[in-house]
């Protein structure tokens, strides 16, 4: 936790330095993968735990609403991005977690909902969350495109996911903040392609 050692100004400076280390190509690749789902009427699923679970919900909401223009809200013919955060169905998560084990809370939802050509965005700061890894393994074996968002060394997720957005920093809070900042660029970029692009 860098905030334990750094003043507020030094902390903000460090966050800025870490943002500059991001590979912009990884952000573009993530945006392109989501846009391919939009073009092909495929689903985008997002998963994560804790702060990454919060980012999952936030990213899904922004992608679903933030890619539209206000005038599209009442346009029933405007094609919309199909996106869902699997962190948000609390009774379903509790049922699988309580009855069968927490490592199944995401993969079992994918078995109900996902199909080949869909995209799974898996967010895990450590890259080692068992429920995330289990979902990505299933997705890889069942024709989904998988994209990992990681921190630290990337853990197992970095090598398991087909593509990645990696923040090489050993501070969970900053990793989660940088992920969310990156997601906001992706949403803005896709607003230009979906909302303003007239598709």
Beta strands, then each sheet from edge to edge (+ up, - down):
strand 1: 43-47
strand 2: 82-85
strand 3: 119-124
strand 4: 145-150
strand 5: 163-166
sheet 1: 2+ 1+ 3+ 4+ 5+
end
